[in-house]
Amino acid sequence: MDFTPLQNIIKDGFKDSRIYNLTGSSAALLLALYDEPFLAVELTEELAEELHKDINFFREAFKKEHVLLLPEPDGPSLSGKRAKVVYSLKGKNSIVCSFKNLNSPIWPQKELLRNVINLTKGIEISRTEIEKRLQEIGYKNVSLVVEQGEYSRRGWLLDIFPSTSENPLRLEFFGDEIDSIKSFEVDTQRSREDVSQFLIFPAEDPLSGITPLELMDNSRYFFSDSIQEREKLPEDITFFSRYSIKGHGYDAGILSIKGLGIIPEERKNIEELPQKIKDTQSEIRLISSSNSQAERLKNILIEGGVVAPVIDKTEIFEYKGSVSITVGDLSSGLFLPGILILTEKEIFGGRPGYRPIKKSKVARLLTSLDDLRPGDFIVHKDHGIGRFHGLIRQHIEGIEEDLLLIEYEGGRLYIPLQGINSIQKYHSEEGITPKIDRLGGKTWQRTKERVRKKIHEMAGKLVALYAERKVYKGFSFSPDTELHREFDSFFPYEETPDQIKAVEDIKRDMESEKPMDRLICGDVGYGKTEVAMKAAFKAVYDGRQVALLVPTTILCEQHYRTFKTRFSAFPVRIDYLSRFKSKKDQKETIKALSTSDIDIIIGTHSLLSKDINFHNLGLLIIDEEHRFGVRQKEKIKEFKKGVDVITLTATPIPRTLSMALSDIKDMSTIETPPEERLAVKSIVSVFDEELIKEAIKKEIERNGQVFFVHNRIKGIYKIADYLLKLLPSARIAVAHGQMAEKELETAMLKFYEYKIDVLLATAIIGSGLDIPTANTIIIDRADMMGLADLYQLRGRVGRGTVRAYSYFLIPGEDIITEEAKRRLQAIQEMSYLGAGFRLALKDMEIRGAGNLLGAEQSGHIHAVGFDLYMEMLEKSVAELKGQKIEEEFEPSISLRVNAFIPEEYIDDITLRLSLYRRIASSRTNEAIEALELEIKDRFGRPPDEVKNLLDIMRLKIMARELLITKIRDTQGNIRVIFSPDTKVEPRDIFELRKKKNGRIKFLPDGFEVDLSGFPWEKIFEEISYLFTCLPISDSFNKEN
């Protein structure tokens, strides 16, 4: 294949210092053709990533070695990647990086070779030596390893999360020898597979080192022509320009794709594409992002008489046919004489920015960790709300055990660790401080009863509503056809399992006769709309109309554009109804709706007015129903009758709530992974004029937009004047809740349409807006806002494909409160396991529960705490559905043995409490066995006290099965007391005499066995044996 114009430039040795007209991905093609080592520098990191990806696409096609990408420094993971690039650099390697990178020091190769830690199974190296070396290269010591750049030392175990690894490593030592190296899962903390060797790279960059220019000093330098700061650059640089504006230097000879009739603006529909491709008379290579898109493209071309096989990347430039399709990742196409390369960007138009969803590896760990700390409020089921003071070690007659100490008004309560399941951490919305109950008082019981009645009332209404909809007969939609599958496959990104399940649930509901009423829950940008669009297509295919009801005009505009783009290749008529339409246009839309000239209508509450008549409404989609007013909600209820309904919400609904309501409310959850730390870089700073100016300027320069949050209406216009003086050329608008509705909507719409650079607003921007071009948010007086609000505001940026920044401005550390400092620390780290992160998530979930169940229920959640409220709700729903609720049977065990988790074994109190809860919650021997293996794996060989604790739990499991209420040690005699409801026959208890002749004594409600002088192992063995000799009879209770 002929690349003569580009090859001529290479042959000429880049004598001229500039190449222009490198449009599309042709700069990447030129650098892929060049075989000598080089350093290519782009203006921004996003452009560097794109150039790197494109060069490697062409390099793979030419069967050449990849070039390396040097990322900008930002946290342990990227420091590790940077070090690895330097480490793996060999003679012929080339590097791509951003301009900012030139001022960021990197490790010199010789120094790096000295600092990289080579861990190999069987080598001798002390744990202290490894720990010292880890600290020297930026690793932090923590109690639980969950993020890159962390390590934890426990006895003979050393956990390390390498900065370049997806999974952490667990080293087990025998003396100073590394006995084994295993990778382990972050979410379970369990070992996975053996690793024989691993290189540990630094988790931070050096304070002083070398620059990328010094690293690549014997290579050719290519710099983007967009870089304006050229004072300190070396002289022998070749600048490359992506513009076709003539000037000095080489003309790359790239032709324009515009004018060929291929791009969407130059053709009426997709059906014209095959003919336009025939007309070009060039060899055409189509690059598709996925297999399904490649198949779709192949079918479109076949229908137009063009045969285009799907070929491998390595065959692109060897294939002799005129048209082919290849699956790959190329940012844009290019046109050289005789060859035209097209991507989906040229064929289908610009796609929305997309960042792949990375599932958090610690999601399960988050839910399993009980982050209970001294000073926290707790809820005891019987005694109410108190304050947790910590663990107290009790010594009685040589026996030790841990007790939970809880402070109440008028007294202290000491709870043995076996009873840990009767307490829960008090969770409520941030800012709610509960009243501590009086020990032995009656207030708590009255509160609990009041809340129970209100929950029962609300659950009753939900059950009745669900039963009522079951009776209705709705429209049964037809099963999917090939056209449905074609529409589904047109989604340009890989669907998550949650999305796939939600779509399956909806389609199953739509095909049944029962009217659908399903809630779809998931954060902004995680695919709820795509799920709704697939449902809309299904309805339209069967000739039914779809109404999408949204709470604001901006959301109406946003959804309208999204739907128009997604349905562009299909004959579906979409319109909208909002105040942004003239009265005349509104009337025309209403008329078209009644005559079925509109398939999908998107609108605000104006869709609920009396003069709206649908021709045949089949599907109603409601976005954020809780944001509508009371009267509007009543109208929505009327609207719902007889049609299929999907409700969308971005506020996370707690898993416990969806489980509690699973039988009476259809829900699909599209899990929101916690924000990846690299997605939004958080910076906490004092109010700094230079920082604000630089942050806004940098965002505008990369064609982005900025949110500036000032959460006090008083003084907001002074801030606007201040920003205008700071940046006179910036387009700034103000938005706050006290503005006239139309004025507010106009400001928001201008920002959405990119007619404004900076939106100065109160916290009203906290939900619902999805603007991929807004990637910087500056929050003034962040110390005055709650964690969940800060977290939600921070989530407004980082929705597209570029790096996002959030700046939290404070007046000065000496002025703000300690609590505000903790909040900001949590936000800045946004660590998955930081208490702040979980608090923000929990707070959002409680809001979600309030939104779903109603404002009144939020008050009840605050009264008893979130977890107990959920437990009571679950019981109420089960009662109303006639299900039998068995009360938890909890045997009491008091034996003379040391059974606890020593601090020397696990020193972190949170981890110890979490483990105590998990041990106490175990319900089967298999669960105890698994837990014992996990404890050994995570913390090393358990001491006797921990083994004894597990043995007591094994006895408790057997006692629960036999309905034994008490096992007590009274001076060497082990007394076993049965519940009156036990299913053990008296004759079987008497039969035990044969097993232990002379040592057993019978009591009216049990027996006593003399085991005085026996060691614990023998006592445990004897009691276990006696329990296994007691068969359970189902007939016993019936006979008596």
C-alpha positions, 0 to 999 in steps of 0.5 A, a space after each residue: 500500500 502506498 504511503 509515498 507522501 509520508 515516506 518521502 518526509 522520512 527519507 528526507 530525514 526531517 530536514 525541515 522543522 515542521 510538518 503540516 496537514 497531518 489531519 485525522 490520525 495521519 500524525 500517528 501513521 507517520 510516526 508508526 512508519 518511522 523506525 528510529 527511536 523518538 519522543 513525541 510530545 502532545 499539548 495535553 495528556 488526553 491528546 498524548 493518550 490518543 496519539 499513543 493509541 493510534 500509533 500502536 494501532 498502525 504499528 500492530 498493522 505493520 507488525 512492529 513493536 509498540 511505542 510506550 506512553 509516559 503518563 503524568 504523575 498522579 498517585 502510586 499507580 501512575 508513578 509505578 507506570 512511569 517507573 516501569 516505562 523507564 525500566 523497560 526502555 531499550 535501544 529502539 523504544 519510543 515514548 509519547 508524553 504530554 508537554 506537562 511531563 517535560 517538567 516532571 522528574 522521572 527516575 534515572 535508569 541506574 538509580 531505578 535498577 537499584 531501587 526496584 525490589 526483586 521478590 523471588 520465592 526462596 530468597 533470604 531477605 528480612 521483613 525489616 529490610 523489605 519494609 525499609 526499602 518499601 518506605 524509601 520508594 513511597 509505600 505507606 504502612 496500613 492496617 489493611 491493604 486495599 490500594 496500590 502503594 500500600 503494605 501491611 506487616 503482620 507476624 510472618 506475613 507481609 502484604 504489599 500492593 505493588 504500584 504496577 499490579 492489579 492485585 496485591 501480594 501476600 508474602 509468607 516467611 519462614 525465618 528470613 526466607 520468603 516461603 511463598 508469594 501469593 496474589 490475593 483479592 482485595 474484596 475478600 482479602 483471600 489468597 488466589 494463586 502462587 507467584 514465583 517472582 515479582 518486581 516491586 516498582 516505586 509508588 512515588 516519583 523522585 523529588 529530583 531526577 531526569 526529564 523525558 528529554 534527557 531520558 531520550 537524548 539520542 532520539 528524534 523529538 516530535 512536538 505538537 505545533 499547538 505547544 506555544 511555550 517554546 523558550 526552553 525547548 531544544 533546537 533540533 525539534 520537528 513540529 507536527 501540525 494537524 491543520 491543513 493551513 499552509 506555511 513553511 515545512 513539509 505538506 503531508 499530502 493528506 486529503 480531506 474526507 469532507 466532500 466525499 458524501 460519506 460523513 453524516 452531514 453530507 448524506 440523507 441516511 445510512 442507506 446512502 453510504 454504500 454508493 458513496 463508498 463505490 464513488 470514491 474509487 479508493 481502497 477503503 479500510 473501515 475501522 469498527 469499535 466492536 464485533 457487533 458494530 463490524 457486523 452491522 456495518 458489513 450488513 449495511 454495505 451488503 444491502 447496498 451491493 458492497 462486499 466488505 469482509 471483516 479482516 484482522 488488523 495485521 492484514 489491513 495493508 496486505 489485503 488486495 480487495 477494495 473494501 474491508 472492515 477491521 475491529 480496532 481502536 482508532 480515534 479518526 480516519 485519514 485520506 491519502 491518494 488511493 487509500 481511505 481509512 474511515 472510523 465510526 467518527 466519520 461514518 456515524 458522527 461524533 459519539 458521546 465521550 465515554 470512560 469505561 466503567 471499572 468495577 471497584 474491587 473493594 465494593 464487597 469489602 466496603 459492605 462487609 467491613 463494620 467501621 465501628 470506632 470508639 465514640 460512634 453512636 450505636 443501636 442496641 435492639 433492646 436498650 436503644 441508642 448509646 455511644 460505643 466506648 471500645 473493647 474492654 479486656 475482662 480478667 475473672 479468675 484467670 480467664 480473659 474475654 473481650 467486652 463491648 462497652 456502651 455508654 447510655 444516659 444513667 449507666 454503662 452496658 458491657 456486652 460479651 462479644 457473642 452478643 455483637 449481633 444485637 448492636 449495629 452502628 447508628 447510620 443516618 443522614 449526615 448532620 443528624 445527631 441522635 439522642 442517647 437513651 436512658 439505660 432501663 428507660 421506656 422511651 426506646 420501646 415506645 419509639 420502636 413501637 411508633 416506628 413499627 406501626 408507621 412502617 407497617 402502614 406504609 408497607 401495607 399500602 405498597 403491598 395493596 398497590 402491588 396486588 392491584 397492578 397484578 389484577 390489571 391486564 396490560 398490553 403484551 408486547 411481542 418478542 424481540 426480532 432481528 431489528 430489535 437485536 440490531 438496535 441493541 447492538 448499535 450501542 457503541 460500548 460494552 454493556 455491563 452485566 447489570 445493564 444486560 440484566 436490567 434490559 432482560 428484566 424490562 423486556 420480560 415484564 413488557 412481554 407479560 400481560 401484567 402492567 410493568 412498574 419497574 424502578 431502574 437505579 444507577 448513577 448519572 452516566 452509568 447507562 440507565 438511559 440506554 436501558 430506557 431507550 431499548 424499552 422505548 424501541 420495543 414499544 415503538 416497534 409494536 406501534 405504541 407511543 412512549 412518554 418520557 417525563 422529566 422534572 426539568 427543562 434542561 433534562 428534557 433537552 438532554 434526553 431529547 438530544 440523546 434519544 435523537 442521536 441513538 435512534 438516528 439510524 431508525 425511522 422513529 419520530 421523536 419530539 419534546 414538549 417544554 417551555 423552550 418551545 413557542 406556544 405555536 410549536 407546542 400546539 403542533 406537537 400536542 396535535 401530532 401526539 394525538 394523531 400518532 405522528 409522534 412515537 416518542 415524546 419527552 417532556 416536563 410536567 406539561 405532559 401531565 396537563 388535561 389537553 394532552 391526548 395520546 393516540 395509544 400510549 404504551 410506555 411511560 418512563 419517569 426520570 427522578 419521580 421524587 423531584 416532582 411536586 405532590 400534585 404532579 405525583 398524583 397526576 402521575 398515579 392516574 397516568 400510570 394506570 394500564 400502561 407499562 412504567 419505568 422509573 429512573 433514579 440516580 440516587 443509590 437505593 440501598 441493597 437492603 431496601 431493594 431486598 426488603 421490597 423485592 417481592 412487592 416492588 420490581 427493581 433493577 440496580 445498575 451498580 455505581 462503582 465508586 469514582 475511580 481515584 484517577 477519574 477526578 483529581 481532588 485538590 484542597 486549597 485555601 482560596 487562592 486567586 492564582 490557582 482559580 485563574 490557572 484552573 479556569 484558564 487551563 480548562 477553557 484552553 482545552 475546550 472545556 467548561 467549569 462549574 464554580 460553586 458558591 453555595 450562598 446566594 448573598 454575594 454570588 454576583 460579587 463572585 461573578 464580578 471577581 471572576 470577570 476581573 480575573 478572566 475578562 474573556 471568559 463567558 460567565 453565567 449565574 444560576 441559583 434557586 431564587 432566580 425566575 424559573 425561565 431565567 435559571 433554565 436559560 442559563 443552564 441551557 446556555 451552559 449545556 449548549 457550550 455558549 458559556 465557559 463558567 457556570 457560577 452556581 449554588 449546589 443546585 447543580 448537584 444532580 441530574 446534569 450530565 455535561 461531558 465537556 465540564 471537567 473542572 469544578 471549583 467549590 468555594 467554602 467547601 468546609 461549610 458543606 456535607 460530605 454527601 453534597 461534596 461527593 455529589 458535586 464532585 461527581 458532576 465532572 469526569 463524565 467524559 473521556 478526559 481527566 477531571 479536576 475538583 478544587 475544594 476552596 477553604 478560608 484557611 486551616 486555622 479557621 475551619 472546624 476539626 470536623 470540616 478538616 476530616 470531611 475534606 481529608 476524606 474527599 481529597 483521598 476519596 479512599 474506598 475504605 476511608 470512613 468518609 467515603 463510606 459515610 458519603 455513600 451511606 448518606 446518599 443511600 439513606 436519601 435514596 431510601 427517603 426518596 423511594 419511601 417518602 419524606 415521613 419515613 426519613 424521620 423514622 429512619 433517623 429515630 431508630 437508625 437505618 439498619 434497624 429500620 430496614 430490619 423492621 421493614 423486612 419483617 413488616 413486608 413478610 408479615 403482610 405477605 403471610 410469611 412465617 417469621 422465626 425469631 432468632 434463637 441465641 444460646 448463651 455460652 459461658 465456659 472457662 476458657 480464654 476465647 478472644 482475638 489478641 491485639 498482638 495478632 490483629 492490632 486494628 480495632 476495626 478489623 477485630 470488631 469486623 472479625 468478631 461480628 463475622 464469627 458471631 454471625 456464622 450459622 454453619 460448621 462450613 462457614 466456621 471452617 471457611 472463616 478459619 482458613 481465611 483468618 490463617 490466610 490473612 493474618 497468619 497462624 491463629 493463636 490458641 485464644 482465636 482457635 478457642 473462640 471458633 470452637 465456642 462458635 462451633 458449640 453455639 451452632 450445635 446448640 442452636 440446632 438442638 434449641 439449647 438455651 444455656 451452656 455453663 461451666 460451674 466449677 468443672 461441671 458443664 451444665 446444658 439447659 434446653 428450651 421448652 420448644 426443643 425437639 430432642 426427646 427426653 429418652 435420648 437425653 437419658 441415653 447419654 448415661 450409657 455414653 458417659 456412665 457415672 459422669 452425667 447427671 440429669 436436671 429437669 430441663 437438661 443435664 450436667 456432665 462432670 469434666 473437672 480437671 480436663 483441658 479445654 481441647 478435651 472439654 470441647 471434644 466431649 461436649 461436641 460428642 454428646 451433642 452429636 448423640 442427640 437426634 432431633 425428632 419432629 414428632 416430639 413437640 406434637 406428642 407433648 
